[in-house]
Amino acid sequence: MLIRKKKGLSQADLGKIIGASGDVIGRYERGDIKPSIEVVEKIAESFEISIDYLVGKTTIILDKQAIERLENITSLPNDKQDYIFNLIDMCLRDFKNKQAYAI
């Protein structure tokens, strides 16, 4: 399903948000025309998703807060990044184990 529909927006609604007509949005969705990178950026920003998700390169939706957190982590020295990612890995492993035993 199109993310536009998941968000409850019509083609005209999305067009208003990004400064295009609903007809143009329909042509993008059908593949009749290709949007410029600027339009792709506007669409991704309006849905608060990554361009990779929008164009089908990933199935993971990262919200702005998750992206900001990752950017903050990657700005740290490598040893601090490793420490944080190890903590995340431990938490995920523990969570998965609890789920497995809860069944």
C-alpha atoms as an extended CHARMM CRD file, in Angstrom:
* protein
*
       103  EXT
         1         1  MET       CA              0.0000000000        0.0000000000        0.0000000000  PROA      1               0.0000000000
         2         2  LEU       CA              1.2070000000        3.4800000000       -0.7830000000  PROA      2               0.0000000000
         3         3  ILE       CA              2.4310000000        5.4330000000        2.2170000000  PROA      3               0.0000000000
         4         4  ARG       CA              0.2280000000        8.2960000000        1.0500000000  PROA      4               0.0000000000
         5         5  LYS       CA             -2.8300000000        6.0880000000        1.5070000000  PROA      5               0.0000000000
         6         6  LYS       CA             -1.5670000000        4.7820000000        4.8490000000  PROA      6               0.0000000000
         7         7  LYS       CA             -1.3950000000        8.3950000000        6.0210000000  PROA      7               0.0000000000
         8         8  GLY       CA             -4.9520000000        8.9840000000        4.7840000000  PROA      8               0.0000000000
         9         9  LEU       CA             -3.9790000000       11.5500000000        2.1550000000  PROA      9               0.0000000000
        10        10  SER       CA             -5.4310000000       11.9720000000       -1.2960000000  PROA      10              0.0000000000
        11        11  GLN       CA             -3.2320000000       12.7330000000       -4.2650000000  PROA      11              0.0000000000
        12        12  ALA       CA             -4.5010000000       16.3170000000       -4.1100000000  PROA      12              0.0000000000
        13        13  ASP       CA             -3.6150000000       16.5440000000       -0.3980000000  PROA      13              0.0000000000
        14        14  LEU       CA             -0.0530000000       15.3950000000       -1.0200000000  PROA      14              0.0000000000
        15        15  GLY       CA              0.1800000000       17.7200000000       -3.9930000000  PROA      15              0.0000000000
        16        16  LYS       CA             -0.7320000000       20.7030000000       -1.8120000000  PROA      16              0.0000000000
        17        17  ILE       CA              1.8990000000       19.7270000000        0.7490000000  PROA      17              0.0000000000
        18        18  ILE       CA              4.7210000000       19.5140000000       -1.7880000000  PROA      18              0.0000000000
        19        19  GLY       CA              3.5320000000       22.2060000000       -4.1980000000  PROA      19              0.0000000000
        20        20  ALA       CA              2.2550000000       20.0370000000       -7.0470000000  PROA      20              0.0000000000
        21        21  SER       CA             -1.1490000000       19.0870000000       -8.4090000000  PROA      21              0.0000000000
        22        22  GLY       CA             -2.9480000000       15.8830000000       -7.5510000000  PROA      22              0.0000000000
        23        23  ASP       CA             -2.7150000000       14.9100000000      -11.2190000000  PROA      23              0.0000000000
        24        24  VAL       CA              1.0780000000       15.1320000000      -11.0890000000  PROA      24              0.0000000000
        25        25  ILE       CA              1.1360000000       12.9770000000       -7.9440000000  PROA      25              0.0000000000
        26        26  GLY       CA             -0.9580000000       10.4010000000       -9.8000000000  PROA      26              0.0000000000
        27        27  ARG       CA              1.4820000000       10.4360000000      -12.7070000000  PROA      27              0.0000000000
        28        28  TYR       CA              4.3890000000        9.9000000000      -10.2670000000  PROA      28              0.0000000000
        29        29  GLU       CA              2.5770000000        6.9750000000       -8.6520000000  PROA      29              0.0000000000
        30        30  ARG       CA              1.7720000000        5.3260000000      -11.9870000000  PROA      30              0.0000000000
        31        31  GLY       CA              5.3490000000        5.7750000000      -13.1750000000  PROA      31              0.0000000000
        32        32  ASP       CA              4.3070000000        7.9870000000      -16.0840000000  PROA      32              0.0000000000
        33        33  ILE       CA              6.8500000000       10.6150000000      -15.0170000000  PROA      33              0.0000000000
        34        34  LYS       CA              9.7760000000       10.6700000000      -12.5990000000  PROA      34              0.0000000000
        35        35  PRO       CA              9.9520000000       13.2980000000       -9.8540000000  PROA      35              0.0000000000
        36        36  SER       CA             13.0470000000       15.4340000000       -9.4510000000  PROA      36              0.0000000000
        37        37  ILE       CA             15.2960000000       14.7940000000       -6.4640000000  PROA      37              0.0000000000
        38        38  GLU       CA             13.9030000000       17.9880000000       -4.9170000000  PROA      38              0.0000000000
        39        39  VAL       CA             10.3690000000       16.6030000000       -5.1540000000  PROA      39              0.0000000000
        40        40  VAL       CA             11.4840000000       13.2520000000       -3.7400000000  PROA      40              0.0000000000
        41        41  GLU       CA             13.0610000000       15.1160000000       -0.8100000000  PROA      41              0.0000000000
        42        42  LYS       CA              9.8430000000       17.0780000000       -0.2020000000  PROA      42              0.0000000000
        43        43  ILE       CA              7.7470000000       13.9060000000       -0.2570000000  PROA      43              0.0000000000
        44        44  ALA       CA             10.1050000000       12.0930000000        2.1220000000  PROA      44              0.0000000000
        45        45  GLU       CA             10.1680000000       15.0840000000        4.4760000000  PROA      45              0.0000000000
        46        46  SER       CA              6.3800000000       15.4030000000        4.4270000000  PROA      46              0.0000000000
        47        47  PHE       CA              6.0170000000       11.7560000000        5.4800000000  PROA      47              0.0000000000
        48        48  GLU       CA              9.0150000000       11.9600000000        7.8390000000  PROA      48              0.0000000000
        49        49  ILE       CA             10.6560000000        8.9710000000        6.1550000000  PROA      49              0.0000000000
        50        50  SER       CA             13.9720000000        8.3790000000        4.4470000000  PROA      50              0.0000000000
        51        51  ILE       CA             14.3830000000        8.7060000000        0.7070000000  PROA      51              0.0000000000
        52        52  ASP       CA             15.6530000000        5.0970000000        0.7060000000  PROA      52              0.0000000000
        53        53  TYR       CA             12.3310000000        3.9270000000        2.1450000000  PROA      53              0.0000000000
        54        54  LEU       CA             10.3690000000        6.0700000000       -0.2890000000  PROA      54              0.0000000000
        55        55  VAL       CA             12.1190000000        4.6140000000       -3.3490000000  PROA      55              0.0000000000
        56        56  GLY       CA             12.0300000000        1.0320000000       -2.0540000000  PROA      56              0.0000000000
        57        57  LYS       CA             15.7150000000        0.6080000000       -1.1730000000  PROA      57              0.0000000000
        58        58  THR       CA             14.8200000000       -0.3340000000        2.4060000000  PROA      58              0.0000000000
        59        59  THR       CA             11.7660000000       -1.5590000000        4.2640000000  PROA      59              0.0000000000
        60        60  ILE       CA             12.8150000000        0.1540000000        7.4760000000  PROA      60              0.0000000000
        61        61  ILE       CA             11.0840000000        3.3810000000        8.3680000000  PROA      61              0.0000000000
        62        62  LEU       CA             13.3540000000        5.5930000000       10.4320000000  PROA      62              0.0000000000
        63        63  ASP       CA             11.6290000000        8.4870000000       12.0650000000  PROA      63              0.0000000000
        64        64  LYS       CA             13.4050000000       11.7830000000       12.5810000000  PROA      64              0.0000000000
        65        65  GLN       CA             14.1980000000       10.9970000000       16.2130000000  PROA      65              0.0000000000
        66        66  ALA       CA             15.8230000000        7.6680000000       15.3070000000  PROA      66              0.0000000000
        67        67  ILE       CA             17.8730000000        9.3300000000       12.5780000000  PROA      67              0.0000000000
        68        68  GLU       CA             18.9980000000       12.0840000000       14.9590000000  PROA      68              0.0000000000
        69        69  ARG       CA             20.0340000000        9.4760000000       17.5220000000  PROA      69              0.0000000000
        70        70  LEU       CA             22.0610000000        7.5760000000       14.9350000000  PROA      70              0.0000000000
        71        71  GLU       CA             23.6940000000       10.7980000000       13.7720000000  PROA      71              0.0000000000
        72        72  ASN       CA             24.6000000000       11.6350000000       17.3730000000  PROA      72              0.0000000000
        73        73  ILE       CA             26.1050000000        8.1900000000       17.8990000000  PROA      73              0.0000000000
        74        74  THR       CA             28.1160000000        8.3010000000       14.6730000000  PROA      74              0.0000000000
        75        75  SER       CA             29.5910000000       11.6530000000       15.6730000000  PROA      75              0.0000000000
        76        76  LEU       CA             31.2030000000       10.0210000000       18.7320000000  PROA      76              0.0000000000
        77        77  PRO       CA             34.6690000000        8.4380000000       18.7750000000  PROA      77              0.0000000000
        78        78  ASN       CA             34.7460000000        4.8320000000       17.5240000000  PROA      78              0.0000000000
        79        79  ASP       CA             35.2540000000        3.3100000000       20.9710000000  PROA      79              0.0000000000
        80        80  LYS       CA             32.1500000000        5.1270000000       22.2920000000  PROA      80              0.0000000000
        81        81  GLN       CA             30.1440000000        4.0490000000       19.2380000000  PROA      81              0.0000000000
        82        82  ASP       CA             31.1710000000        0.4310000000       19.8180000000  PROA      82              0.0000000000
        83        83  TYR       CA             30.1500000000        0.6790000000       23.4740000000  PROA      83              0.0000000000
        84        84  ILE       CA             26.6980000000        2.0740000000       22.6270000000  PROA      84              0.0000000000
        85        85  PHE       CA             26.0750000000       -0.4500000000       19.8510000000  PROA      85              0.0000000000
        86        86  ASN       CA             27.1260000000       -3.2960000000       22.1630000000  PROA      86              0.0000000000
        87        87  LEU       CA             24.5920000000       -2.0700000000       24.7290000000  PROA      87              0.0000000000
        88        88  ILE       CA             21.9050000000       -1.9510000000       22.0520000000  PROA      88              0.0000000000
        89        89  ASP       CA             22.8310000000       -5.4780000000       20.9040000000  PROA      89              0.0000000000
        90        90  MET       CA             22.5890000000       -6.7560000000       24.4950000000  PROA      90              0.0000000000
        91        91  CYS       CA             19.1780000000       -5.1610000000       24.9830000000  PROA      91              0.0000000000
        92        92  LEU       CA             17.8840000000       -6.5970000000       21.7080000000  PROA      92              0.0000000000
        93        93  ARG       CA             19.2070000000      -10.0640000000       22.5520000000  PROA      93              0.0000000000
        94        94  ASP       CA             17.5810000000       -9.9370000000       26.0050000000  PROA      94              0.0000000000
        95        95  PHE       CA             14.3040000000       -8.7530000000       24.5190000000  PROA      95              0.0000000000
        96        96  LYS       CA             14.2980000000      -11.5610000000       21.9360000000  PROA      96              0.0000000000
        97        97  ASN       CA             15.1010000000      -14.1310000000       24.6200000000  PROA      97              0.0000000000
        98        98  LYS       CA             12.2340000000      -12.9110000000       26.8000000000  PROA      98              0.0000000000
        99        99  GLN       CA              9.8930000000      -13.1420000000       23.8210000000  PROA      99              0.0000000000
       100       100  ALA       CA             11.0540000000      -16.6780000000       23.0200000000  PROA      100             0.0000000000
       101       101  TYR       CA             10.4470000000      -17.8890000000       26.5750000000  PROA      101             0.0000000000
       102       102  ALA       CA              7.1030000000      -16.1050000000       26.8820000000  PROA      102             0.0000000000
       103       103  ILE       CA              5.5590000000      -18.3150000000       24.2130000000  PROA      103             0.0000000000
